[in-house]
Amino acid sequence: MRFVSSDELAELLPMVQAVDALERTFGSTTTAEAPLRSHVEVPSGTLLTMPAAGDDGVGVKLVTLNPTNPDNGLPFIHGVYVLFSAATLEPEAIIDGGAITALRTAAVSGLATRHLAREDASRLVIFGAGTQGYSHLDAMLAVRPIASVTVVCRSADPADELATRARSFGLEATVGDPASVGHADIVCCCTTSPTPVFDGSLLPDGCHVNAVGAYTTDTRELDDATMSRAKIVVEERGAALAEAGDIVIPLESGAIEGESVVADLFEVIAGQPVRSSEGDVTVFKSVGIAFEDLAIARAVVDKLSP
């Protein structure tokens, strides 16, 4: 059994290959079984367990979330992923949980962006300068011709560091504020904020938004203005309605209706159109589903040297 570190994961499975692996998964006629994650509140935060089983094997991710960690210079997410053989149920690998979560979450956003954002989308705004901010920068570069990046973060130093990272790729990069969405082609919300991070009325026509930070039914990164304007896509409707405050809160208030969720990723990959014009605003709301981790874990382990 192998342990795959965060550095090894990045070498084994570049972002574009992770996006491709998830495209195959969402396009498959057979999908791994993945019950909703379990939440256990512990003294310092939350423990999540995310099992899945299918042709790729049997896997479970154990994740801890501590909301005070980022203020102390630590990742918000820690965890491990354990992959077992589909046939024998022997353990094959243990993978760094934070790294697989960062890769999988951004790769799902990358997959949605590949199918929903305008082909010429080049101006990116990222909310949040933690692990997901960095991985979403990589994901957007993998699927669209990004030329400029604006980082919006409550802390100046992390924002400067992510902007510096973007400049290292030859991009124009600045630190901005929530109003920066007014000039965006793509917006990625990767924060721990429980309340909306920008005014959706400022979004330009044609903009695409990925929202990945809120993971409970009483938290949201996107406001009613954003959701009511948008054609909304989710990974899977049942999971979104069970876990996504970005969806549940405006549904309960009447700001949107069930028909506002126009498709899930299975339907999008199967060819269902979402945009009817270049001016449509699209939103992809991700909650993270365990079969995505399983697909990434299998792709990684298949590339390990024997």
ABEGO torsion letter per residue (X at the ends): XBBBBAAAAAAABBAAAAAAAAAAAAABABBBBBBBBBBBBBAAEBBBBBBBBBAAEBBBBBBBBBAAAAAAGBBABBEBBBBBBAAAGBBABBBBAAAAAAAAAAAAAAAAAAAABBAABABBBBBEABAAAAAAAAAAAAABBBABBBBBBABAAAAAAAAAAAAAAGBBBBBBBAAAAAABABBBBBBABABBABBAAABBBGBBBBBAABABAABBABBAAAAAABBBBBABAAAAAAABAAAAAAAAAGABBAAABABBAAAAAAGBBABABAABBBBBBBAEBAAAAAAAAAAAAAABBX
